[in-house]
Amino acid sequence: MALVPCPECGWNVSSKATACPQCGYPLQMEPIIQPLPDPGDLRQWEGEVGRTLVFLAVGQITGVVYGSDVYTSDSPLATVAVHAGILQPGETGLVRVYMVPPLPSYHGTTRNGIRSLEWETPWHGAYRVERG
Ligand SMILES: [Zn+2]
């Protein structure tokens, strides 16, 4: 086990410690995010506006996507990730999801070879994506 000096007090601390046992200085500020498996779509997190999730997904070109930038919760994540330019078709990578307030309607666009559809009436769940 490696020992590293605490930047605050100089005490030698295990490199795996989350805080210095001598002075309490936090040593690992970035929480380790364990990506979740691709859930298909985001319907199970509807209503959790403000929630951030990270998924390991494989880009796909099949599946019906509604919206652009903000997508309906029933749009498949793996297809949204390609539409949003985060993953190539067949590419495996991390996709960060933000659950956002639902929109009154969702606009369709063609991006990165994926044509997303309009959804003209309110839908009760929505999300945005970013590179994980
Ligand atoms: Zn310390």
Backbone and ligand atoms as CSV (ligand in chain L), in Angstrom:
chain,resi,resn,atom,element,x,y,z
A,1,MET,N,N,0.847,-1.195,0.000
A,1,MET,CA,C,0.000,0.000,0.000
A,1,MET,C,C,0.888,1.252,0.000
A,2,ALA,N,N,0.641,2.130,-0.925
A,2,ALA,CA,C,1.471,3.340,-1.048
A,2,ALA,C,C,1.054,4.381,-0.005
A,3,LEU,N,N,2.045,5.098,0.485
A,3,LEU,CA,C,1.764,6.201,1.403
A,3,LEU,C,C,2.069,7.513,0.689
A,4,VAL,N,N,1.197,8.462,0.847
A,4,VAL,CA,C,1.413,9.782,0.243
A,4,VAL,C,C,1.271,10.838,1.338
A,5,PRO,N,N,2.077,11.902,1.257
A,5,PRO,CA,C,1.950,12.935,2.286
A,5,PRO,C,C,0.662,13.737,2.104
A,6,CYS,N,N,-0.008,13.999,3.212
A,6,CYS,CA,C,-1.198,14.851,3.185
A,6,CYS,C,C,-0.779,16.268,2.787
A,7,PRO,N,N,-1.436,16.869,1.798
A,7,PRO,CA,C,-1.056,18.225,1.371
A,7,PRO,C,C,-1.328,19.268,2.445
A,8,GLU,N,N,-2.136,18.929,3.425
A,8,GLU,CA,C,-2.495,19.893,4.459
A,8,GLU,C,C,-1.512,19.844,5.631
A,9,CYS,N,N,-1.247,18.628,6.158
A,9,CYS,CA,C,-0.442,18.533,7.381
A,9,CYS,C,C,0.831,17.723,7.209
A,10,GLY,N,N,1.004,17.047,6.051
A,10,GLY,CA,C,2.230,16.318,5.818
A,10,GLY,C,C,2.244,14.901,6.370
A,11,TRP,N,N,1.234,14.509,7.054
A,11,TRP,CA,C,1.114,13.154,7.599
A,11,TRP,C,C,1.111,12.146,6.439
A,12,ASN,N,N,1.780,11.013,6.626
A,12,ASN,CA,C,1.775,10.012,5.566
A,12,ASN,C,C,0.485,9.182,5.629
A,13,VAL,N,N,-0.244,9.218,4.515
A,13,VAL,CA,C,-1.587,8.644,4.462
A,13,VAL,C,C,-1.624,7.606,3.346
A,14,SER,N,N,-2.373,6.556,3.560
A,14,SER,CA,C,-2.607,5.569,2.493
A,14,SER,C,C,-3.167,6.260,1.257
A,15,SER,N,N,-2.659,5.874,0.084
A,15,SER,CA,C,-3.142,6.479,-1.156
A,15,SER,C,C,-4.605,6.122,-1.420
A,16,LYS,N,N,-5.136,5.140,-0.685
A,16,LYS,CA,C,-6.537,4.766,-0.887
A,16,LYS,C,C,-7.480,5.482,0.094
A,17,ALA,N,N,-6.910,6.232,1.022
A,17,ALA,CA,C,-7.761,6.906,2.018
A,17,ALA,C,C,-8.556,8.022,1.350
A,18,THR,N,N,-9.747,8.262,1.858
A,18,THR,CA,C,-10.558,9.345,1.313
A,18,THR,C,C,-10.353,10.640,2.080
A,19,ALA,N,N,-9.745,10.545,3.270
A,19,ALA,CA,C,-9.463,11.747,4.052
A,19,ALA,C,C,-8.257,11.457,4.939
A,20,CYS,N,N,-7.496,12.493,5.273
A,20,CYS,CA,C,-6.340,12.342,6.155
A,20,CYS,C,C,-6.823,11.996,7.571
A,21,PRO,N,N,-6.321,10.881,8.157
A,21,PRO,CA,C,-6.780,10.533,9.509
A,21,PRO,C,C,-6.254,11.510,10.568
A,22,GLN,N,N,-5.209,12.263,10.236
A,22,GLN,CA,C,-4.633,13.205,11.187
A,22,GLN,C,C,-5.426,14.510,11.260
A,23,CYS,N,N,-5.741,15.075,10.078
A,23,CYS,CA,C,-6.386,16.393,10.073
A,23,CYS,C,C,-7.741,16.399,9.374
A,24,GLY,N,N,-8.103,15.310,8.740
A,24,GLY,CA,C,-9.420,15.246,8.114
A,24,GLY,C,C,-9.481,15.835,6.724
A,25,TYR,N,N,-8.328,16.250,6.168
A,25,TYR,CA,C,-8.319,16.860,4.833
A,25,TYR,C,C,-8.824,15.853,3.789
A,26,PRO,N,N,-9.787,16.249,2.949
A,26,PRO,CA,C,-10.294,15.292,1.935
A,26,PRO,C,C,-9.262,15.057,0.840
A,27,LEU,N,N,-8.980,13.778,0.565
A,27,LEU,CA,C,-7.897,13.438,-0.365
A,27,LEU,C,C,-8.405,13.002,-1.732
A,28,GLN,N,N,-9.646,12.606,-1.827
A,28,GLN,CA,C,-10.182,12.199,-3.133
A,28,GLN,C,C,-11.463,12.978,-3.366
A,29,MET,N,N,-11.310,14.131,-4.018
A,29,MET,CA,C,-12.443,15.022,-4.203
A,29,MET,C,C,-13.422,14.479,-5.238
A,30,GLU,N,N,-12.911,13.776,-6.250
A,30,GLU,CA,C,-13.769,13.273,-7.309
A,30,GLU,C,C,-14.363,11.939,-6.888
A,31,PRO,N,N,-15.663,11.868,-6.675
A,31,PRO,CA,C,-16.237,10.555,-6.371
A,31,PRO,C,C,-16.074,9.625,-7.564
A,32,ILE,N,N,-15.840,8.376,-7.298
A,32,ILE,CA,C,-15.702,7.403,-8.376
A,32,ILE,C,C,-17.105,7.040,-8.837
A,33,ILE,N,N,-17.388,7.368,-10.092
A,33,ILE,CA,C,-18.722,7.091,-10.628
A,33,ILE,C,C,-18.700,5.720,-11.288
A,34,GLN,N,N,-19.526,4.866,-10.788
A,34,GLN,CA,C,-19.664,3.527,-11.351
A,34,GLN,C,C,-20.754,3.587,-12.411
A,35,PRO,N,N,-20.398,3.441,-13.691
A,35,PRO,CA,C,-21.451,3.545,-14.703
A,35,PRO,C,C,-22.454,2.400,-14.579
A,36,LEU,N,N,-23.693,2.731,-14.884
A,36,LEU,CA,C,-24.770,1.742,-14.872
A,36,LEU,C,C,-24.882,1.119,-16.261
A,37,PRO,N,N,-25.396,-0.104,-16.330
A,37,PRO,CA,C,-25.639,-0.690,-17.661
A,37,PRO,C,C,-26.747,0.064,-18.380
A,38,ASP,N,N,-26.717,0.035,-19.705
A,38,ASP,CA,C,-27.732,0.700,-20.522
A,38,ASP,C,C,-29.121,0.231,-20.093
A,39,PRO,N,N,-29.977,1.155,-19.644
A,39,PRO,CA,C,-31.313,0.750,-19.165
A,39,PRO,C,C,-32.334,0.623,-20.292
A,40,GLY,N,N,-31.922,0.855,-21.549
A,40,GLY,CA,C,-32.895,0.915,-22.644
A,40,GLY,C,C,-33.341,2.351,-22.835
A,41,ASP,N,N,-34.269,2.772,-21.989
A,41,ASP,CA,C,-34.670,4.174,-22.010
A,41,ASP,C,C,-34.704,4.683,-20.572
A,42,LEU,N,N,-35.187,5.924,-20.391
A,42,LEU,CA,C,-35.058,6.568,-19.076
A,42,LEU,C,C,-36.385,6.659,-18.334
A,43,ARG,N,N,-37.345,5.823,-18.726
A,43,ARG,CA,C,-38.676,5.943,-18.123
A,43,ARG,C,C,-38.656,5.709,-16.615
A,44,GLN,N,N,-37.730,4.851,-16.136
A,44,GLN,CA,C,-37.762,4.559,-14.696
A,44,GLN,C,C,-37.256,5.723,-13.845
A,45,TRP,N,N,-36.658,6.746,-14.486
A,45,TRP,CA,C,-36.213,7.921,-13.722
A,45,TRP,C,C,-37.089,9.147,-13.970
A,46,GLU,N,N,-38.208,8.957,-14.636
A,46,GLU,CA,C,-39.149,10.062,-14.821
A,46,GLU,C,C,-39.531,10.629,-13.454
A,47,GLY,N,N,-39.655,11.913,-13.387
A,47,GLY,CA,C,-40.044,12.528,-12.116
A,47,GLY,C,C,-38.860,12.863,-11.236
A,48,GLU,N,N,-37.664,12.353,-11.587
A,48,GLU,CA,C,-36.478,12.668,-10.787
A,48,GLU,C,C,-35.682,13.777,-11.484
A,49,VAL,N,N,-36.364,14.911,-11.694
A,49,VAL,CA,C,-35.720,16.043,-12.369
A,49,VAL,C,C,-34.520,16.493,-11.544
A,50,GLY,N,N,-33.399,16.694,-12.222
A,50,GLY,CA,C,-32.172,17.083,-11.529
A,50,GLY,C,C,-31.231,15.917,-11.302
A,51,ARG,N,N,-31.714,14.688,-11.470
A,51,ARG,CA,C,-30.892,13.503,-11.286
A,51,ARG,C,C,-29.868,13.398,-12.420
A,52,THR,N,N,-28.626,13.055,-12.089
A,52,THR,CA,C,-27.584,12.796,-13.079
A,52,THR,C,C,-27.209,11.330,-12.996
A,53,LEU,N,N,-27.107,10.684,-14.140
A,53,LEU,CA,C,-26.768,9.266,-14.181
A,53,LEU,C,C,-25.715,9.063,-15.258
A,54,VAL,N,N,-24.848,8.066,-15.081
A,54,VAL,CA,C,-23.860,7.737,-16.095
A,54,VAL,C,C,-24.057,6.275,-16.502
A,55,PHE,N,N,-24.177,6.067,-17.798
A,55,PHE,CA,C,-24.418,4.723,-18.326
A,55,PHE,C,C,-23.302,4.333,-19.287
A,56,LEU,N,N,-23.045,3.046,-19.339
A,56,LEU,CA,C,-22.171,2.483,-20.359
A,56,LEU,C,C,-23.084,1.949,-21.461
A,57,ALA,N,N,-22.993,2.548,-22.639
A,57,ALA,CA,C,-23.916,2.204,-23.718
A,57,ALA,C,C,-23.140,1.904,-24.991
A,58,VAL,N,N,-23.813,1.230,-25.909
A,58,VAL,CA,C,-23.274,0.953,-27.239
A,58,VAL,C,C,-24.158,1.673,-28.241
A,59,GLY,N,N,-23.574,2.561,-29.041
A,59,GLY,CA,C,-24.350,3.347,-29.994
A,59,GLY,C,C,-25.122,2.461,-30.949
A,60,GLN,N,N,-26.393,2.809,-31.167
A,60,GLN,CA,C,-27.219,2.043,-32.113
A,60,GLN,C,C,-27.980,3.007,-33.004
A,61,ILE,N,N,-28.390,2.522,-34.177
A,61,ILE,CA,C,-29.116,3.378,-35.117
A,61,ILE,C,C,-30.585,2.989,-35.205
A,62,THR,N,N,-30.977,1.889,-34.561
A,62,THR,CA,C,-32.382,1.498,-34.553
A,62,THR,C,C,-33.058,2.118,-33.339
A,63,GLY,N,N,-34.383,2.142,-33.372
A,63,GLY,CA,C,-35.121,2.694,-32.234
A,63,GLY,C,C,-35.647,4.070,-32.579
A,64,VAL,N,N,-36.780,4.411,-32.013
A,64,VAL,CA,C,-37.462,5.664,-32.330
A,64,VAL,C,C,-37.140,6.701,-31.256
A,65,VAL,N,N,-36.561,7.823,-31.700
A,65,VAL,CA,C,-36.146,8.905,-30.807
A,65,VAL,C,C,-37.063,10.096,-31.030
A,66,TYR,N,N,-37.534,10.691,-29.942
A,66,TYR,CA,C,-38.325,11.914,-30.017
A,66,TYR,C,C,-37.547,13.044,-29.380
A,67,GLY,N,N,-37.382,14.137,-30.148
A,67,GLY,CA,C,-36.749,15.323,-29.591
A,67,GLY,C,C,-35.351,15.553,-30.122
A,68,SER,N,N,-34.787,16.685,-29.729
A,68,SER,CA,C,-33.420,17.063,-30.073
A,68,SER,C,C,-32.905,17.884,-28.901
A,69,ASP,N,N,-31.711,17.597,-28.463
A,69,ASP,CA,C,-31.106,18.216,-27.273
A,69,ASP,C,C,-31.826,17.746,-26.006
A,70,VAL,N,N,-33.149,17.925,-25.972
A,70,VAL,CA,C,-33.957,17.324,-24.908
A,70,VAL,C,C,-34.820,16.247,-25.563
A,71,TYR,N,N,-34.722,15.042,-25.013
A,71,TYR,CA,C,-35.395,13.880,-25.593
A,71,TYR,C,C,-36.455,13.367,-24.630
A,72,THR,N,N,-37.499,12.727,-25.186
A,72,THR,CA,C,-38.509,12.119,-24.310
A,72,THR,C,C,-37.889,10.932,-23.566
A,73,SER,N,N,-38.423,10.673,-22.383
A,73,SER,CA,C,-37.858,9.638,-21.520
A,73,SER,C,C,-37.963,8.240,-22.130
A,74,ASP,N,N,-38.872,8.047,-23.101
A,74,ASP,CA,C,-38.994,6.726,-23.711
A,74,ASP,C,C,-38.115,6.575,-24.958
A,75,SER,N,N,-37.301,7.592,-25.265
A,75,SER,CA,C,-36.366,7.467,-26.386
A,75,SER,C,C,-35.189,6.594,-25.955
A,76,PRO,N,N,-34.814,5.622,-26.779
A,76,PRO,CA,C,-33.724,4.718,-26.371
A,76,PRO,C,C,-32.377,5.452,-26.254
A,77,LEU,N,N,-31.734,5.259,-25.116
A,77,LEU,CA,C,-30.484,5.971,-24.820
A,77,LEU,C,C,-29.401,5.705,-25.869
A,78,ALA,N,N,-29.291,4.464,-26.323
A,78,ALA,CA,C,-28.209,4.110,-27.252
A,78,ALA,C,C,-28.372,4.822,-28.593
A,79,THR,N,N,-29.622,5.107,-28.977
A,79,THR,CA,C,-29.880,5.825,-30.229
A,79,THR,C,C,-29.722,7.328,-30.017
A,80,VAL,N,N,-30.195,7.816,-28.881
A,80,VAL,CA,C,-30.022,9.228,-28.532
A,80,VAL,C,C,-28.523,9.578,-28.502
A,81,ALA,N,N,-27.718,8.676,-27.978
A,81,ALA,CA,C,-26.276,8.944,-27.876
A,81,ALA,C,C,-25.646,9.144,-29.251
A,82,VAL,N,N,-26.146,8.431,-30.255
A,82,VAL,CA,C,-25.643,8.611,-31.628
A,82,VAL,C,C,-26.193,9.916,-32.208
A,83,HIS,N,N,-27.484,10.171,-32.026
A,83,HIS,CA,C,-28.105,11.409,-32.513
A,83,HIS,C,C,-27.387,12.629,-31.943
A,84,ALA,N,N,-27.014,12.553,-30.671
A,84,ALA,CA,C,-26.365,13.683,-30.000
A,84,ALA,C,C,-24.866,13.763,-30.307
A,85,GLY,N,N,-24.336,12.787,-31.038
A,85,GLY,CA,C,-22.923,12.831,-31.413
A,85,GLY,C,C,-21.973,12.358,-30.329
A,86,ILE,N,N,-22.480,11.652,-29.336
A,86,ILE,CA,C,-21.632,11.165,-28.247
A,86,ILE,C,C,-20.987,9.837,-28.618
A,87,LEU,N,N,-21.751,8.964,-29.237
A,87,LEU,CA,C,-21.229,7.656,-29.651
A,87,LEU,C,C,-21.423,7.475,-31.153
A,88,GLN,N,N,-20.497,6.746,-31.769
A,88,GLN,CA,C,-20.697,6.259,-33.131
A,88,GLN,C,C,-21.543,4.983,-33.056
A,89,PRO,N,N,-22.245,4.644,-34.135
A,89,PRO,CA,C,-22.932,3.350,-34.127
A,89,PRO,C,C,-21.936,2.223,-33.829
A,90,GLY,N,N,-22.257,1.381,-32.856
A,90,GLY,CA,C,-21.385,0.266,-32.485
A,90,GLY,C,C,-20.294,0.618,-31.500
A,91,GLU,N,N,-20.118,1.895,-31.214
A,91,GLU,CA,C,-19.076,2.317,-30.277
A,91,GLU,C,C,-19.578,2.203,-28.832
A,92,THR,N,N,-18.729,1.704,-27.945
A,92,THR,CA,C,-19.061,1.614,-26.530
A,92,THR,C,C,-18.471,2.814,-25.802
A,93,GLY,N,N,-19.265,3.457,-24.966
A,93,GLY,CA,C,-18.739,4.595,-24.225
A,93,GLY,C,C,-19.686,5.031,-23.131
A,94,LEU,N,N,-19.210,5.998,-22.346
A,94,LEU,CA,C,-19.992,6.512,-21.228
A,94,LEU,C,C,-20.882,7.652,-21.706
A,95,VAL,N,N,-22.115,7.620,-21.268
A,95,VAL,CA,C,-23.078,8.670,-21.595
A,95,VAL,C,C,-23.643,9.196,-20.280
A,96,ARG,N,N,-23.521,10.503,-20.098
A,96,ARG,CA,C,-24.052,11.127,-18.888
A,96,ARG,C,C,-25.460,11.652,-19.190
A,97,VAL,N,N,-26.381,11.321,-18.339
A,97,VAL,CA,C,-27.782,11.691,-18.534
A,97,VAL,C,C,-28.201,12.676,-17.445
A,98,TYR,N,N,-28.881,13.732,-17.857
A,98,TYR,CA,C,-29.475,14.683,-16.921
A,98,TYR,C,C,-30.987,14.600,-17.078
A,99,MET,N,N,-31.679,14.275,-16.011
A,99,MET,CA,C,-33.144,14.303,-16.056
A,99,MET,C,C,-33.566,15.770,-15.938
A,100,VAL,N,N,-34.351,16.239,-16.912
A,100,VAL,CA,C,-34.718,17.661,-16.980
A,100,VAL,C,C,-36.235,17.796,-16.966
A,101,PRO,N,N,-36.739,19.018,-16.703
A,101,PRO,CA,C,-38.187,19.210,-16.710
A,101,PRO,C,C,-38.770,18.897,-18.094
A,102,PRO,N,N,-39.905,18.253,-18.143
A,102,PRO,CA,C,-40.538,17.938,-19.429
A,102,PRO,C,C,-40.863,19.200,-20.221
A,103,LEU,N,N,-40.846,19.080,-21.539
A,103,LEU,CA,C,-41.168,20.190,-22.434
A,103,LEU,C,C,-42.618,20.072,-22.913
A,104,PRO,N,N,-43.200,21.191,-23.378
A,104,PRO,CA,C,-44.560,21.120,-23.948
A,104,PRO,C,C,-44.587,20.358,-25.272
A,105,SER,N,N,-43.467,20.356,-26.002
A,105,SER,CA,C,-43.374,19.559,-27.231
A,105,SER,C,C,-41.894,19.315,-27.510
A,106,TYR,N,N,-41.625,18.361,-28.403
A,106,TYR,CA,C,-40.240,17.949,-28.674
A,106,TYR,C,C,-40.014,18.022,-30.177
A,107,HIS,N,N,-38.894,18.610,-30.574
A,107,HIS,CA,C,-38.625,18.840,-31.987
A,107,HIS,C,C,-37.755,17.740,-32.571
A,108,GLY,N,N,-38.087,17.361,-33.787
A,108,GLY,CA,C,-37.293,16.354,-34.472
A,108,GLY,C,C,-36.240,16.988,-35.368
A,109,THR,N,N,-35.068,16.356,-35.452
A,109,THR,CA,C,-34.005,16.800,-36.366
A,109,THR,C,C,-33.275,15.560,-36.864
A,110,THR,N,N,-32.531,15.733,-37.935
A,110,THR,CA,C,-31.636,14.665,-38.380
A,110,THR,C,C,-30.214,15.079,-38.040
A,111,ARG,N,N,-29.567,14.250,-37.209
A,111,ARG,CA,C,-28.187,14.507,-36.811
A,111,ARG,C,C,-27.431,13.187,-36.792
A,112,ASN,N,N,-26.226,13.221,-37.316
A,112,ASN,CA,C,-25.342,12.056,-37.247
A,112,ASN,C,C,-26.018,10.796,-37.804
A,113,GLY,N,N,-26.845,11.009,-38.848
A,113,GLY,CA,C,-27.478,9.876,-39.514
A,113,GLY,C,C,-28.728,9.362,-38.840
A,114,ILE,N,N,-29.119,9.973,-37.721
A,114,ILE,CA,C,-30.324,9.551,-37.009
A,114,ILE,C,C,-31.392,10.630,-37.184
A,115,ARG,N,N,-32.579,10.198,-37.607
A,115,ARG,CA,C,-33.687,11.142,-37.716
A,115,ARG,C,C,-34.569,10.989,-36.487
A,116,SER,N,N,-34.613,12.036,-35.665
A,116,SER,CA,C,-35.514,12.000,-34.508
A,116,SER,C,C,-36.852,12.598,-34.912
A,117,LEU,N,N,-37.879,12.214,-34.197
A,117,LEU,CA,C,-39.244,12.585,-34.556
A,117,LEU,C,C,-39.763,13.701,-33.653
A,118,GLU,N,N,-40.782,14.417,-34.193
A,118,GLU,CA,C,-41.509,15.403,-33.396
A,118,GLU,C,C,-42.413,14.698,-32.394
A,119,TRP,N,N,-42.562,15.283,-31.226
A,119,TRP,CA,C,-43.638,14.863,-30.325
A,119,TRP,C,C,-44.331,16.143,-29.903
A,120,GLU,N,N,-45.553,16.345,-30.432
A,120,GLU,CA,C,-46.181,17.665,-30.401
A,120,GLU,C,C,-46.973,17.938,-29.133
A,121,THR,N,N,-47.139,16.939,-28.310
A,121,THR,CA,C,-47.917,17.117,-27.089
A,121,THR,C,C,-47.000,16.882,-25.890
A,122,PRO,N,N,-47.410,17.333,-24.715
A,122,PRO,CA,C,-46.531,17.151,-23.549
A,122,PRO,C,C,-46.232,15.676,-23.286
A,123,TRP,N,N,-45.021,15.419,-22.871
A,123,TRP,CA,C,-44.623,14.074,-22.446
A,123,TRP,C,C,-44.002,14.243,-21.068
A,124,HIS,N,N,-44.317,13.321,-20.171
A,124,HIS,CA,C,-44.072,13.541,-18.737
A,124,HIS,C,C,-42.648,13.278,-18.269
A,125,GLY,N,N,-41.768,12.901,-19.164
A,125,GLY,CA,C,-40.376,12.690,-18.748
A,125,GLY,C,C,-39.435,13.114,-19.841
A,126,ALA,N,N,-38.291,13.718,-19.471
A,126,ALA,CA,C,-37.359,14.209,-20.481
A,126,ALA,C,C,-35.931,14.140,-19.950
A,127,TYR,N,N,-34.978,14.032,-20.887
A,127,TYR,CA,C,-33.577,14.011,-20.487
A,127,TYR,C,C,-32.681,14.630,-21.544
A,128,ARG,N,N,-31.500,15.046,-21.085
A,128,ARG,CA,C,-30.435,15.517,-21.958
A,128,ARG,C,C,-29.272,14.557,-21.821
A,129,VAL,N,N,-28.358,14.565,-22.771
A,129,VAL,CA,C,-27.175,13.703,-22.663
A,129,VAL,C,C,-25.911,14.512,-22.915
A,130,GLU,N,N,-24.828,14.029,-22.323
A,130,GLU,CA,C,-23.492,14.563,-22.555
A,130,GLU,C,C,-22.519,13.401,-22.589
A,131,ARG,N,N,-21.346,13.663,-23.112
A,131,ARG,CA,C,-20.305,12.652,-23.038
A,131,ARG,C,C,-20.024,12.362,-21.565
A,132,GLY,N,N,-19.956,11.077,-21.222
A,132,GLY,CA,C,-19.737,10.715,-19.814
A,132,GLY,C,C,-18.316,10.930,-19.400
L,1,ZN,ZN,ZN,-3.549,15.835,7.034
